[in-house]
Amino acid sequence: LGSFGFTVFAGEDAVCTLTSSMGAISGNTYIMPVKDATLNVTVNVPNVIDIENNYQSNSFVVTSYEGFEALASFVNSGKGTLSGKTVYMLHNIDMKSQKHTPIGVYTDDYSKSFSGTFVGNGFKVIALNVNDPNLDGAGLFGCSYNATFERIGIASGSVNAKNRAGGLTGYGDTCIFTACYNGADITTTGNECTIRLPDECAYAILFFKN
């Protein structure tokens, strides 16, 4: 196989630093010479683990299971919806089947929903685990409203809830999905909509009813 290029983006104002022991780097673009090459990425934007102390920022990065849990705690408690803000992934994140709290909780005024932009940069979430048969709104995100999701995949895992379950998001009201996919198993015990993204990269969201 030949080499290929890979570009990391973390916001207009972010400074990304790429380092690798092999391959060519030009700005934010890395030319990967072999499949087992390693790329290290650092950026000067806050990590969502410390979102409470940096909510004035317009850009954040998420790099771990703990980061997703911190984001869920912040949004679900009504401290902020991240409207007008963007969260970026810099690499694949293995959740290691640890119990995940979906990000965003449905309320009539969407005050506890995720309303920002999530940019996966082509990376994926591995081994997602949401298991609550009494939960309405389950997935990596529980409730999203006016949110945008770009180039993010749920590679594997399981989501088990009552209603409104999906790999990426349970409630996905007036959201935009670009090049997203789901590979997690989705099951519900209720009779409301289950949201599934196609197993292949797609530009639409599909709704199925149990």
C-alpha positions as CSV (number, residue, x, y, z in Angstrom):
1,L,0.0,0.0,0.0
2,G,1.2,3.5,-0.8
3,S,1.3,6.4,1.7
4,F,-1.7,8.7,2.3
5,G,-2.3,12.1,3.8
6,F,-4.1,12.8,7.1
7,T,-5.2,16.3,8.3
8,V,-6.0,17.1,11.9
9,F,-8.3,20.1,12.6
10,A,-9.2,21.5,16.0
11,G,-10.7,24.9,15.2
12,E,-9.8,28.1,13.4
13,D,-7.8,29.5,16.4
14,A,-6.2,26.2,17.5
15,V,-2.5,25.6,17.1
16,C,-1.9,21.9,16.3
17,T,1.6,20.3,16.7
18,L,2.2,17.0,14.9
19,T,5.2,14.8,15.6
20,S,6.1,11.4,14.3
21,S,9.2,9.2,14.0
22,M,8.5,8.6,10.4
23,G,6.6,10.2,7.5
24,A,6.3,13.8,6.4
25,I,4.6,16.6,8.2
26,S,3.5,19.9,6.6
27,G,1.5,22.2,8.9
28,N,-1.5,20.1,10.1
29,T,-1.1,17.5,7.4
30,Y,0.7,14.2,8.0
31,I,1.8,11.9,5.2
32,M,1.7,8.4,6.7
33,P,4.2,6.1,5.0
34,V,3.2,2.7,6.6
35,K,0.0,1.5,8.3
36,D,1.7,1.1,11.8
37,A,3.2,4.6,11.9
38,T,2.5,6.6,15.0
39,L,1.3,10.2,15.0
40,N,1.3,12.4,18.1
41,V,-1.0,15.4,18.2
42,T,-1.0,18.2,20.7
43,V,-3.3,21.3,20.6
44,N,-3.5,24.5,22.6
45,V,-7.3,24.3,23.2
46,P,-8.9,23.1,26.5
47,N,-9.7,19.4,27.2
48,V,-13.4,18.8,28.0
49,I,-12.3,17.2,31.3
50,D,-11.8,20.8,32.5
51,I,-14.8,22.3,30.7
52,E,-16.2,24.0,33.9
53,N,-13.1,26.2,34.2
54,N,-12.8,26.9,30.4
55,Y,-16.4,27.3,29.2
56,Q,-15.5,30.7,27.8
57,S,-13.5,28.9,25.1
58,N,-15.2,28.1,21.7
59,S,-13.2,24.9,21.1
60,F,-12.5,21.8,23.1
61,V,-10.9,18.4,22.6
62,V,-12.0,15.1,23.9
63,T,-9.3,12.4,24.3
64,S,-10.7,9.8,26.6
65,Y,-13.6,8.0,28.3
66,E,-13.2,10.4,31.2
67,G,-13.6,13.3,28.9
68,F,-17.0,12.1,27.6
69,E,-18.1,11.5,31.2
70,A,-17.1,15.1,32.2
71,L,-19.0,16.4,29.2
72,A,-22.1,14.4,30.2
73,S,-21.9,15.7,33.8
74,F,-21.6,19.3,32.6
75,V,-24.4,19.2,30.0
76,N,-26.8,17.0,32.0
77,S,-26.6,19.3,35.0
78,G,-27.8,22.2,32.9
79,K,-24.5,24.2,33.1
80,G,-24.3,24.7,29.3
81,T,-25.5,23.2,26.0
82,L,-22.3,24.1,24.1
83,S,-24.3,26.1,21.6
84,G,-21.8,27.9,19.3
85,K,-18.9,25.7,20.6
86,T,-17.1,22.8,19.0
87,V,-15.7,19.6,20.4
88,Y,-12.9,17.8,18.4
89,M,-11.6,14.2,18.6
90,L,-7.9,13.9,18.0
91,H,-7.7,10.0,17.9
92,N,-9.8,6.9,18.3
93,I,-11.2,6.6,21.8
94,D,-11.6,3.1,23.4
95,M,-14.4,3.2,26.0
96,K,-13.3,-0.3,27.1
97,S,-17.0,-1.2,27.7
98,Q,-17.1,1.0,30.8
99,K,-20.6,2.2,31.7
100,H,-21.2,5.4,29.8
101,T,-23.6,8.3,30.8
102,P,-25.2,9.6,27.6
103,I,-24.5,13.3,27.0
104,G,-27.6,15.4,27.1
105,V,-31.0,14.8,28.8
106,Y,-34.3,15.6,27.2
107,T,-36.3,18.5,28.7
108,D,-39.1,20.5,27.1
109,D,-36.9,23.6,26.7
110,Y,-33.8,21.6,25.6
111,S,-31.8,23.3,28.4
112,K,-29.9,20.1,29.1
113,S,-29.3,19.0,25.6
114,F,-26.1,19.0,23.5
115,S,-26.4,21.9,21.0
116,G,-22.8,22.3,19.8
117,T,-20.8,20.8,17.0
118,F,-18.9,17.6,17.4
119,V,-16.1,16.9,14.9
120,G,-14.7,13.4,14.9
121,N,-11.9,14.1,12.4
122,G,-12.7,10.6,10.9
123,F,-11.9,8.9,14.2
124,K,-14.2,6.4,16.0
125,V,-15.5,5.5,19.5
126,I,-14.9,1.8,20.4
127,A,-16.7,-0.4,22.8
128,L,-19.5,2.0,23.8
129,N,-21.6,0.7,26.7
130,V,-25.0,2.2,27.7
131,N,-27.3,-0.2,29.6
132,D,-30.4,1.2,31.3
133,P,-33.7,-0.3,30.3
134,N,-35.6,2.6,31.9
135,L,-33.8,5.3,30.0
136,D,-35.3,7.6,27.4
137,G,-32.6,9.0,25.2
138,A,-29.5,6.8,25.0
139,G,-26.3,6.6,22.9
140,L,-22.9,8.4,23.1
141,F,-25.2,11.4,23.3
142,G,-28.6,11.2,25.0
143,C,-30.3,14.3,23.7
144,S,-29.0,16.6,21.0
145,Y,-30.8,19.7,19.7
146,N,-29.7,21.9,16.8
147,A,-26.4,20.0,17.0
148,T,-24.0,19.1,14.2
149,F,-22.0,15.9,14.0
150,E,-19.2,15.4,11.5
151,R,-17.0,12.5,10.6
152,I,-17.6,10.4,13.7
153,G,-18.2,6.7,14.0
154,I,-19.4,4.4,16.7
155,A,-17.3,1.4,15.8
156,S,-18.6,-1.1,18.3
157,G,-20.5,-1.6,21.6
158,S,-24.1,-1.8,22.7
159,V,-26.9,0.6,23.7
160,N,-29.8,-0.8,25.7
161,A,-32.6,1.6,26.7
162,K,-36.3,2.1,26.9
163,N,-37.0,4.6,24.1
164,R,-35.0,6.9,21.8
165,A,-31.8,4.9,21.5
166,G,-29.0,5.2,18.9
167,G,-25.3,4.7,18.6
168,L,-24.4,8.3,18.2
169,T,-27.5,10.1,19.8
170,G,-30.9,9.1,21.2
171,Y,-32.8,12.3,20.6
172,G,-31.5,14.0,17.5
173,D,-33.9,16.9,17.0
174,T,-33.1,19.3,14.1
175,C,-29.5,18.0,14.0
176,I,-27.2,17.7,11.1
177,F,-25.1,14.5,10.5
178,T,-22.3,14.4,8.0
179,A,-20.3,11.2,7.3
180,C,-21.3,9.5,10.5
181,Y,-21.9,5.8,11.1
182,N,-22.9,3.3,13.8
183,G,-21.7,-0.2,14.5
184,A,-23.0,-0.6,18.0
185,D,-25.9,-3.0,18.8
186,I,-29.1,-1.0,19.6
187,T,-32.0,-2.5,21.6
188,T,-35.0,-0.9,23.2
189,T,-37.8,-2.1,25.5
190,G,-40.3,0.7,24.7
191,N,-42.1,1.6,21.5
192,E,-40.8,5.0,20.5
193,C,-38.3,5.7,17.8
194,T,-35.0,4.1,17.7
195,I,-32.3,6.1,15.8
196,R,-29.8,4.2,13.8
197,L,-27.2,5.5,11.4
198,P,-26.4,3.3,8.5
199,D,-23.5,0.9,9.0
200,E,-21.7,2.6,6.1
201,C,-20.7,6.3,5.9
202,A,-23.8,8.3,5.1
203,Y,-25.3,11.7,5.1
204,A,-28.7,11.0,6.5
205,I,-30.3,9.6,9.6
206,L,-32.7,6.8,9.5
207,F,-35.6,6.2,12.0
208,F,-37.0,2.8,12.8
209,K,-39.8,1.9,15.1
210,N,-39.7,-1.3,17.1
